[in-house]
Amino acid sequence: MTKVLLIDGMALLFRAFYATSVYGQFMKMKNGIPTNGVHGYVKHILAAIHTVQPTHVIACWDMGSTTFRTESFEQYKANRVAPPDELKPQFDLVKEASAQLGIPNIGLTRYEADDCIGTLAKVYGMEHEVFILTGDTDLLQLADQRVTIMLMRKGIGNYDLYTPDRILEEKGVMPKQIVHVKAFMGDTSDNYPGVKGIGEKTAYKLIQQFGSVHGVLDNLSLLTKAQRTKIEENLEQLLLSLELAKIHCEVPIACELSEAVLCIEESHIRELCLSLEWSRPEPLLSML
């Protein structure tokens, strides 16, 4: 059976970096460039491969801060601080590490990694089993009969696996409806507004009852006066948030599965450790 593992590269890199940098552990090379995030990234990948046993692996990446979302809403993610100086040089290093392990790097300017992941999951999920490794709950909207979301938990190799059935059981909505919930409640992390005064609990209730944003708008007369007023006063923000929250699954990218066959061997790990000046390859080798 063909089993494809799609990796949310930045999510892994950031998680790995902050897990060790908080203790001042940067694993610097002789030229002073830190590699702690890259090292943790590789550990996350090897752990996920051990869990999923995929036949193919692909890493997807953000390609700059300017996207079609920031073009339509300038404040999108504007609240995020710049990455630490110790992390910046690892953005290129981590892609080089992926390539050394035979893992294709996929990304396209104006789109986020989420959009690339969604596009590939849609294509591969038509015939194959797909697992998406991430720490971002936004990707739950991509869950499908052949697409499982692996949400990373604390530590290496700990996951919550989300299928459509689990999402429906826990949240009372289908995966594709999550974006409609987020349109109402907004997202402080991504910095888009939603409807002021409507929180998570009410947002879920509205979508459980009416199915979608437009389903709610078609039934405003059935809402309380307070809810109706909030929505009418924030209608523009609601529709904007719906567009911002939705993962775009039609990105003009492609990756032939023949280019992504999993073939990580001991020699690849040793060569990677040598190039990044990691003196102890054994912990990584033990994960193969």
RARA-V81950 format. One line per field, one symbol per residue. burial: 1 if it has 16 or more other ideal C-beta (glycine too) atoms within 10 Angstrom, else 0. A space follows every 50 residues. Layout:
burial->???
This chain:
burial->00111111111111111011100001100000111111111111111110 11011111111110001011001001100000000110111011101101 10111111001111111111111110011111111101111111011111 11000100100111011000101110111111111110010111100100 01110110011110010000001000100110010011011101111110 10001010010101000010011001010000010010
